[in-house]
Amino acid sequence: GVQVELDRITRPGAVISGTVTFSDGTAAKWMLDQQGRLGLDAGKPGYRPSPEDVQEFQMILSQKLQSQGY
């Protein structure tokens, strides 16, 4: 499955940030900016997680953000 972690120290320019590991083993950094836009950097040009992984990532991230008061 998909694993989502929150950074202890938020990256510059982000409201909150962290890492995600998709079901294919690819790890990516994510961040949410001031306007609520989600950025994702897998370090692999053109990488796209599966639609199922994206859906699971969004669900887990939403739960984690709610638990943090966002």
C-alpha positions as CSV (number, residue, x, y, z in Angstrom):
1,G,0.0,0.0,0.0
2,V,0.8,3.7,0.3
3,Q,2.7,5.1,3.3
4,V,2.5,8.8,4.2
5,E,4.7,10.6,6.7
6,L,4.7,14.2,7.9
7,D,8.0,16.1,8.2
8,R,8.9,17.2,11.8
9,I,10.4,20.3,10.3
10,T,8.3,21.8,7.4
11,R,10.2,22.6,4.2
12,P,10.6,26.3,3.3
13,G,7.6,27.6,1.4
14,A,5.3,24.9,2.7
15,V,2.5,25.0,5.2
16,I,3.1,21.3,5.8
17,S,5.3,18.7,4.1
18,G,6.4,15.1,4.2
19,T,7.2,12.0,2.2
20,V,5.1,9.3,0.5
21,T,6.0,5.8,-0.6
22,F,3.8,4.4,-3.3
23,S,2.9,0.7,-3.8
24,D,5.6,0.3,-6.5
25,G,8.3,1.4,-3.9
26,T,8.8,4.8,-5.3
27,A,9.3,7.4,-2.6
28,A,8.4,11.1,-3.2
29,K,8.4,14.3,-1.2
30,W,5.2,16.2,-1.0
31,M,4.3,19.7,0.2
32,L,1.1,21.7,0.7
33,D,1.6,25.5,0.0
34,Q,-0.1,28.6,1.3
35,Q,-2.8,28.3,-1.4
36,G,-3.6,24.7,-0.6
37,R,-1.8,23.4,-3.7
38,L,-0.2,20.0,-3.4
39,G,3.3,19.5,-4.8
40,L,4.9,16.1,-5.4
41,D,8.5,15.4,-6.3
42,A,9.5,11.8,-6.9
43,G,13.0,12.7,-8.3
44,K,12.1,10.7,-11.4
45,P,11.2,12.8,-14.5
46,G,7.8,11.9,-15.7
47,Y,6.9,9.6,-12.8
48,R,3.2,9.2,-12.2
49,P,1.8,6.9,-9.5
50,S,-1.2,4.7,-10.4
51,P,-4.7,6.3,-10.0
52,E,-5.3,3.9,-7.1
53,D,-2.2,5.0,-5.3
54,V,-3.1,8.7,-5.9
55,Q,-6.5,8.0,-4.4
56,E,-5.1,6.2,-1.4
57,F,-2.4,8.9,-0.9
58,Q,-5.1,11.6,-0.8
59,M,-7.2,9.7,1.6
60,I,-4.3,9.0,4.0
61,L,-3.0,12.5,3.7
62,S,-6.4,14.0,4.5
63,Q,-6.7,11.8,7.6
64,K,-3.2,12.8,8.8
65,L,-3.9,16.5,8.2
66,Q,-7.2,16.4,10.1
67,S,-5.4,14.7,13.0
68,Q,-2.9,17.6,13.0
69,G,-5.6,20.2,13.0
70,Y,-5.5,21.2,9.4
